[in-house]
Amino acid sequence: MDFMEKIIERAKADKKTIVLPEGTDKRVVTAAAEVLKQGIANVILLGNKKEIKAVAEGLDLTGAKIIDPANTPLHDDYAKTFYEMRKAKGMTPEKADEMMRDATYFGVMMVKKGAADGMVSGACHSTADTLRPALQIVRTAPDSKLVSGFFLISVPNCEYGENGTFVFADCGLNINPNADELSEIAIASAKSFKALVGAEPKVAMLSFSSYGSGKDALVDKVVEATKLAKEKAPDLLLDGELQADAALVPSVGASKAPGSKVAGHANVLVFPDLNVGNICYKLVERLAKANAYGPILQGIAKPVNDLSRGCKAEDIVGVIAITAVQAQNN
């Protein structure tokens, strides 16, 4: 049983309700039908009912709840709640009413109110469009300093990582984290790996240098982040700075970072900035024919997850299942 099969089995064991704001996107509706067919989660689709049914022609959405944010008894209550939450920041009742007609804002409010356990969006919206309402409404988790995004990467026929399964972070959110932020991303990513994959995280802080082989301010940031992460989480298997081959390949790790318990065995890869992380996950996805699920957001109080706009329906099914498992853990 591969990683995603295990996630789906866990999701089925304690079925959660996931809201999908992009109810008129064919990929989202196709994924919703598959999720319902497999019994992975209960599904709420947001949007105009006639438009959703037109897009869903030929698909079985039996069991799905379809809600039009502009035409539901929930609207007024949600708008009032949003106004009360944001009035100190200049929100007006009229503006709150308008914003609760936006499916993404409405979907996040459903999660806030407990009408849904999690939300998945981003097939046709930017990460900012998903993150902004999440931060305004459900906000950050009490123990979190930073919201970051990771991808769960599953590489077929791969001898590295956890049977080819990895967390790549941050690949979708923080553009140029400083050393402290990078250390927070590393610790959060380790927790996410443990919660979702169920194996011990081995975290590699990646760089173009291994153990001082390169000299530059870019390397210094990763060295400092490694030091901070070890101070904050001394029991975590974490090491750096490591080149990618030293992190993954046992023989290279033994050569470039002798004595390291992580080198050659890493399953959580922490990238120094968004340039590197985003490029790497897309290359692995396309060249290695890997499944890339995410970006999964960590550090938010309730599960709200993003999608790549290049995602396929099967990717959306995977993110829905992951979101459901996050909701179980939450």
C-alpha positions in Angstrom: 0.0 0.0 0.0 1.5 3.3 -1.1 1.4 6.6 0.9 -1.8 8.0 -0.7 -3.6 4.7 -0.3 -2.8 4.8 3.4 -4.0 8.4 3.7 -7.3 7.5 1.9 -7.8 4.6 4.3 -7.3 6.9 7.3 -9.7 9.5 5.8 -12.4 6.8 5.3 -12.1 5.6 8.9 -13.4 8.8 10.4 -15.1 10.7 7.6 -14.9 14.5 7.6 -16.6 17.2 5.6 -14.5 19.2 3.2 -15.8 22.3 1.4 -14.7 23.1 -2.2 -15.3 26.7 -3.1 -14.4 26.2 -6.8 -17.6 24.3 -7.6 -17.7 25.2 -11.3 -14.2 24.0 -12.1 -14.4 20.7 -14.0 -11.4 19.2 -12.2 -12.8 20.0 -8.8 -16.2 18.5 -9.6 -14.5 15.4 -11.1 -12.5 15.1 -7.9 -15.6 15.6 -5.7 -17.4 12.8 -7.6 -14.4 10.4 -7.0 -14.2 11.4 -3.3 -17.9 10.6 -2.9 -17.6 7.3 -4.8 -14.7 6.1 -2.7 -16.2 7.4 0.6 -13.2 9.5 1.4 -15.1 12.5 2.8 -18.4 14.3 2.7 -18.3 17.1 0.2 -19.8 20.6 0.0 -19.5 22.4 -3.4 -19.9 26.2 -3.5 -21.3 28.1 -6.4 -24.4 28.6 -8.6 -26.3 25.3 -8.5 -27.3 25.4 -12.2 -23.7 26.1 -13.3 -22.3 23.3 -11.0 -24.8 20.8 -12.4 -23.9 21.8 -16.0 -20.2 21.3 -15.3 -21.0 18.0 -13.5 -22.9 16.5 -16.5 -22.1 12.8 -16.6 -20.7 12.8 -13.1 -22.4 11.3 -10.0 -22.5 13.9 -7.2 -25.0 11.9 -5.2 -24.5 12.9 -1.5 -22.8 16.2 -2.3 -24.2 19.3 -0.7 -24.3 22.3 -3.1 -24.6 25.8 -1.6 -24.7 29.2 -3.4 -23.0 31.6 -1.0 -25.2 34.5 -2.3 -28.4 32.6 -1.9 -28.4 30.6 1.4 -29.9 31.2 4.9 -26.3 31.0 6.2 -25.2 34.1 4.3 -26.5 36.8 6.8 -25.1 35.0 9.8 -21.7 34.6 8.2 -21.6 38.2 7.1 -22.5 39.4 10.6 -19.8 37.2 12.1 -17.2 38.5 9.6 -18.2 42.1 10.4 -17.8 41.5 14.1 -14.4 39.9 13.6 -13.0 42.6 11.4 -14.8 45.8 12.4 -11.8 47.0 14.4 -9.9 46.9 11.1 -12.4 49.0 9.3 -14.9 46.3 8.1 -18.4 47.6 7.4 -21.6 45.5 7.4 -22.0 46.2 3.7 -18.5 45.1 2.8 -18.9 42.0 5.0 -22.1 41.2 3.1 -20.3 41.5 -0.2 -17.3 39.4 0.9 -19.4 36.6 2.1 -20.7 36.3 -1.5 -17.2 35.2 -2.4 -17.0 31.5 -2.3 -13.5 31.3 -0.8 -14.4 33.6 2.1 -17.7 31.8 2.6 -15.9 28.4 2.6 -13.4 29.5 5.2 -16.2 30.8 7.3 -17.9 27.4 7.1 -14.7 25.9 8.5 -14.6 28.5 11.3 -18.2 27.8 12.2 -17.8 24.0 12.2 -20.1 23.5 9.2 -17.1 22.0 7.4 -13.9 20.4 8.9 -11.6 21.7 6.2 -11.4 23.5 2.9 -9.5 22.9 -0.3 -9.1 25.7 -2.9 -6.7 27.0 -5.5 -7.4 25.1 -8.7 -8.3 28.4 -10.3 -7.2 30.9 -7.6 -3.8 32.0 -6.4 -2.3 31.0 -3.1 -2.9 34.5 -1.8 -6.6 34.2 -2.6 -6.8 31.1 -0.4 -4.4 32.2 2.3 -5.9 35.7 2.9 -9.4 34.6 4.1 -7.8 31.8 6.1 -5.6 34.2 8.0 -8.5 36.7 8.5 -11.0 34.1 9.6 -9.5 31.0 11.2 -6.1 32.6 11.9 -2.9 31.0 13.0 -2.7 28.1 15.4 -1.9 29.0 19.0 1.5 27.4 18.9 2.5 28.7 15.5 4.8 31.6 14.8 4.6 31.3 11.0 2.3 29.9 8.3 4.2 27.9 5.7 3.4 25.6 2.8 4.7 22.2 2.0 4.2 19.5 -0.7 3.8 15.9 0.0 5.8 14.3 -2.8 5.4 10.6 -3.7 8.0 9.4 -6.2 7.3 6.0 -7.8 10.0 3.3 -7.6 12.2 5.5 -5.4 14.7 4.1 -2.9 15.2 7.4 -1.1 13.2 9.1 1.6 10.4 7.1 3.2 9.8 4.6 0.4 9.8 7.5 -2.0 7.7 9.8 0.1 8.9 13.2 1.2 7.9 16.6 2.6 9.3 19.5 0.5 9.1 22.9 2.3 8.5 25.8 1.8 7.5 25.5 -1.8 4.5 27.8 -2.0 4.4 30.6 0.5 7.4 32.2 2.2 9.6 33.9 -0.5 12.8 34.5 1.3 12.6 33.3 5.0 15.3 34.5 7.4 17.1 32.0 9.6 14.6 32.0 12.4 11.7 31.6 9.9 13.5 28.8 8.2 14.0 27.0 11.5 10.2 27.3 12.2 9.4 25.9 8.7 11.7 22.9 9.4 10.1 22.1 12.8 6.6 22.5 11.5 7.4 20.3 8.4 8.8 17.6 10.7 5.5 17.6 12.7 3.5 17.5 9.5 5.5 14.5 8.1 5.0 12.6 11.4 1.3 13.3 11.4 0.6 12.4 7.8 3.2 9.8 6.9 3.5 8.2 10.4 7.3 7.7 10.2 10.1 9.4 12.0 11.1 12.7 10.2 14.7 13.2 9.2 15.1 16.8 8.3 17.8 18.1 5.9 18.4 21.8 5.7 19.4 22.1 2.1 22.1 24.3 0.5 24.6 24.3 -2.3 27.1 23.6 0.5 27.7 20.6 2.7 29.3 21.1 6.1 31.1 24.2 5.1 32.2 23.2 1.6 30.8 26.5 0.3 31.2 30.0 1.7 28.5 32.6 1.2 25.9 34.6 3.0 23.3 32.2 1.5 25.1 29.3 3.2 25.4 31.2 6.5 21.6 31.6 6.6 21.1 27.8 6.4 23.8 27.2 9.0 22.1 29.6 11.4 18.7 28.1 10.7 20.0 24.7 11.5 21.5 25.9 14.8 18.2 27.5 15.8 16.1 24.5 14.9 18.4 22.2 16.9 18.1 24.5 19.9 14.3 24.7 19.6 13.7 21.0 18.9 16.8 19.1 20.4 15.1 15.7 20.0 14.4 16.2 16.3 16.6 14.4 13.7 17.8 17.4 11.8 21.0 18.4 10.1 22.6 20.9 7.8 23.8 22.5 5.8 23.5 19.7 3.2 23.6 19.4 -0.5 20.7 17.5 -2.0 22.7 14.4 -2.9 24.3 14.4 0.6 20.8 14.5 2.1 19.4 11.6 0.0 22.1 9.2 -1.0 23.8 7.2 1.8 27.2 6.9 0.2 27.3 10.6 -0.7 26.1 11.5 2.8 28.8 9.4 4.4 31.4 11.1 2.3 30.2 14.7 2.6 28.8 14.7 6.1 30.4 11.9 8.0 28.7 11.1 11.3 25.4 12.7 10.4 22.3 10.7 11.4 20.3 12.6 8.6 22.7 12.7 5.7 21.8 10.0 3.2 18.4 9.3 4.9 16.5 12.6 4.7 12.7 12.5 4.1 11.9 16.1 4.9 13.7 18.6 2.6 13.8 22.2 3.7 14.7 24.6 1.0 16.5 27.9 1.6 13.9 30.0 -0.3 10.9 29.8 -2.5 12.9 30.1 -5.7 14.6 26.8 -5.0 11.6 25.0 -3.4 9.1 25.8 -6.1 11.5 25.0 -8.9 12.6 21.7 -7.3 9.1 20.3 -6.6 7.9 21.1 -10.1 11.0 19.4 -11.6 10.5 16.3 -9.5 6.8 16.2 -10.3 7.4 16.3 -14.0 10.7 14.6 -14.6 10.3 11.8 -12.0 6.5 11.5 -12.7 5.9 12.1 -9.0 2.6 12.9 -7.3 2.9 16.3 -5.7 0.1 17.1 -3.2 -0.3 20.7 -2.1 0.8 23.2 -1.1 -0.5 22.0 2.2 -0.7 24.9 4.7 0.8 24.4 8.2 0.4 26.8 11.1 -3.3 27.6 10.5 -5.7 26.9 13.3 -8.0 24.6 11.1 -7.2 22.8 7.8 -7.3 25.1 4.8 -5.3 23.9 1.9 -4.2 25.2 -1.4 -3.8 23.6 -4.8 -1.5 24.3 -7.7 -3.3 25.8 -10.6 -1.7 23.1 -12.8 -3.3 20.4 -10.7 -5.2 17.4 -12.1 -8.4 15.9 -10.6 -6.4 13.1 -9.0 -4.2 15.6 -7.2 -7.3 17.3 -5.8 -8.6 13.9 -4.5 -5.3 13.5 -2.7 -5.3 16.9 -1.1 -8.9 16.4 0.0 -7.9 13.1 1.7 -4.9 14.8 3.3 -7.1 17.7 4.5 -9.5 15.1 6.0 -6.7 13.4 7.9 -5.4 16.8 9.1 -9.0 17.5 10.4 -8.9 14.2 12.3 -5.6 15.2 14.0 -6.9 18.7 14.7 
